[in-house]
């Protein structure tokens, strides 16, 4: 296999992941967001009243999932929203999946 073929396949699989697996993972993570997390932090003063309305229902709930994911990766963002001990309100599997999703989505965005 030549270098050009390898690069083509690499970019193809990244595009495939961006079009198929990442949206599916995003939907699943949004639907499985822990109720304890939402009850504890998805209200004032952590989110503004406008954000709670916009991110409370479809399609804004996807943004809410991303916001929680970014707070896991960058704890300073969580402190800016006065959110402390975020991992305590998430199951371990959800926290790992959310981190992997955000990192994969960021990586695919930079590659494509």
C-alpha positions as CSV (number, residue, x, y, z in Angstrom):
1,X,0.0,0.0,0.0
2,X,1.4,3.4,-1.0
3,X,1.5,6.4,1.2
4,X,-1.2,8.1,-0.9
5,X,-3.5,5.1,-0.5
6,X,-2.9,5.0,3.3
7,X,-3.7,8.7,3.6
8,X,-6.8,8.3,1.5
9,X,-8.1,5.5,3.8
10,X,-7.2,7.5,6.9
11,X,-9.1,10.5,5.8
12,X,-12.0,8.3,4.6
13,X,-12.3,6.7,8.0
14,X,-12.2,10.0,9.8
15,X,-14.9,11.3,7.5
16,X,-17.0,8.1,8.1
17,X,-16.6,8.6,11.9
18,X,-17.6,12.2,11.6
19,X,-20.7,11.4,9.6
20,X,-21.9,8.2,11.3
21,X,-20.4,7.4,14.7
22,X,-20.1,10.9,16.2
23,X,-23.7,11.9,15.7
24,X,-24.9,8.5,17.0
25,X,-22.7,8.9,20.0
26,X,-23.9,12.4,20.6
27,X,-27.5,11.4,20.5
28,X,-26.9,8.5,22.9
29,X,-25.0,10.6,25.3
30,X,-27.6,13.3,25.3
31,X,-30.4,10.8,25.9
32,X,-28.4,9.1,28.7
33,X,-27.4,12.3,30.5
34,X,-27.8,11.5,34.2
35,X,-30.8,13.1,35.9
36,X,-28.8,13.8,39.0
37,X,-26.4,15.9,37.0
38,X,-29.2,17.9,35.4
39,X,-31.0,18.4,38.7
40,X,-27.8,19.6,40.4
41,X,-26.3,21.8,37.8
42,X,-28.7,22.6,35.0
43,X,-30.2,25.6,36.7
44,X,-29.3,29.0,37.9
45,X,-26.6,30.2,38.8
46,X,-24.7,27.7,36.7
47,X,-26.7,28.3,33.6
48,X,-28.6,31.5,32.8
49,X,-32.4,31.4,32.4
50,X,-32.0,31.8,28.6
51,X,-29.6,28.9,28.5
52,X,-31.9,26.6,30.5
53,X,-34.7,27.3,28.1
54,X,-32.6,26.9,25.0
55,X,-30.6,23.9,26.1
56,X,-33.5,22.1,27.9
57,X,-35.2,20.6,24.8
58,X,-34.3,19.3,21.4
59,X,-32.0,20.5,19.6
60,X,-30.4,22.6,22.4
61,X,-30.0,19.5,24.6
62,X,-27.1,18.5,22.3
63,X,-25.3,21.8,23.2
64,X,-25.9,21.1,26.9
65,X,-24.2,17.7,26.5
66,X,-21.2,19.4,24.8
67,X,-21.0,22.0,27.5
68,X,-20.8,19.3,30.2
69,X,-18.1,17.5,28.1
70,X,-16.0,20.6,27.8
71,X,-16.3,21.2,31.5
72,X,-14.8,17.7,32.1
73,X,-11.9,18.3,29.8
74,X,-11.3,21.9,30.9
75,X,-12.1,22.3,34.6
76,X,-11.5,26.1,34.5
77,X,-14.7,26.3,32.4
78,X,-16.6,24.6,35.1
79,X,-15.3,26.9,37.7
80,X,-16.4,29.9,35.6
81,X,-19.9,28.5,35.8
82,X,-19.5,27.8,39.6
83,X,-19.6,24.1,39.0
84,X,-17.5,22.0,41.4
85,X,-17.1,18.2,41.7
86,X,-18.7,17.6,38.4
87,X,-17.5,13.9,38.2
88,X,-19.3,13.1,41.4
89,X,-22.6,13.5,39.7
90,X,-21.8,11.3,36.7
91,X,-21.4,7.6,36.4
92,X,-17.8,6.6,35.5
93,X,-18.9,5.1,32.2
94,X,-20.7,8.3,31.2
95,X,-17.7,10.5,32.1
96,X,-15.3,8.3,30.1
97,X,-17.7,8.2,27.1
98,X,-18.3,12.0,27.2
99,X,-14.6,12.7,27.3
100,X,-13.9,10.4,24.4
101,X,-16.7,12.0,22.4
102,X,-15.5,15.5,22.9
103,X,-11.9,14.6,22.1
104,X,-12.9,12.6,19.0
105,X,-15.1,15.3,17.7
106,X,-12.3,17.8,18.2
107,X,-9.8,15.6,16.5
108,X,-12.1,14.9,13.5
109,X,-12.8,18.6,13.1
110,X,-9.1,19.4,12.9
111,X,-8.3,16.5,10.5
112,X,-11.1,17.2,8.0
